[in-house]
Amino acid sequence: MKIGIASRPDDPKSLEYAKELAAFIEERGHEIIFEESTSKALGISGGEPAGEIHADMIIVFGGDGTVLRTVRQMKKQLPILGVNMGHVGFLAEIEPEEMREVFEKIEKGSYTIEKRMRLSLKVDGEYIGEALNEAVIVTSRPAKIIELTINIDHIPAERFRADGVLISTPTGSTGYAMSAGGPIVDPWIESFLIVPIAPYYLSSRPHVVSSQRRISVELDSTKPADLVTDGLYITELYNGNVLSVEMSKEPALFVNAGRNFFAKVDKKLKRL
């Protein structure tokens, strides 16, 4: 097999373990390709940008942020296996001490590839990118609320005042959406989660909406707001700007080594 290796480049612990596992994999007769920033941090030549790696899968060492960064950088999605070097790790689900045993199972073909829905995003009709976890519109002025209109299939579904709103995938339901009071959603279900952030009205509740619908959020406020996708700042929004959300045509791909989603959630949440 050809295996890509990517690590959080500013974390010595992640880098060291990535180097150790790469040596273990090479000893077993497989080819290793280091992601460019990882190879530079390790002082190894020949690294390739994540978007140009051609491999059977990419093993990512770090937290969920490192996994999200790797997914975002790939031009064509490759299967990802995340090794948790952070705190909780819903996307980086394998613990370091489990990794060698997991890789031996992968060698035997004891794994599946799981598709994870992503969001395709436009602002005023202009494409701005994809998101695996969520797109968030949030007030850019602390302690100032904004007004938002949610449209579903071009029909106004709700208008509310809040600190903001997030549109999440089922994968993102265990992230910011969960912290904002949204439900945990099985990632096998293709749907949008619409979760108001600190809404002024008690009637403003989270919605779960089919991925076949068209979602848009219009900023109806003189106060500006920030658009953030997967924790990455995108742009400032102003009165009348519209964020349009559809299901991406290209899902993210994850290596599933036989871990049950709900068992993983139960185990991870006990760490919080």
QUIVEN-V816244 format. One record per run of one state. SS is the DSSP state (H for helix, E for strand, C for the rest). FROM is the first residue (numbers start at 1). TO is the last residue. If there is no record, write none. Layout:
SS;FROM;TO  SS;FROM;TO
This chain:
C;1;1  E;2;7  C;8;11  H;12;27  C;28;30  E;31;35  H;36;42  C;43;47  E;48;48  C;49;49  H;50;52  C;53;56  E;57;62  C;63;63  H;64;73  C;74;79  E;80;84  C;85;93  E;94;95  H;96;107  C;108;111  E;112;116  C;117;118  E;119;123  C;124;125  E;126;131  C;132;133  E;134;139  C;140;145  E;146;152  C;153;154  E;155;162  C;163;163  E;164;168  C;169;170  H;171;174  C;175;175  H;176;179  C;180;190  E;191;197  C;198;206  E;207;210  C;211;214  E;215;219  C;220;224  E;225;229  C;230;231  E;232;237  C;238;241  E;242;247  C;248;251  E;252;256  C;257;260  H;261;269  C;270;272
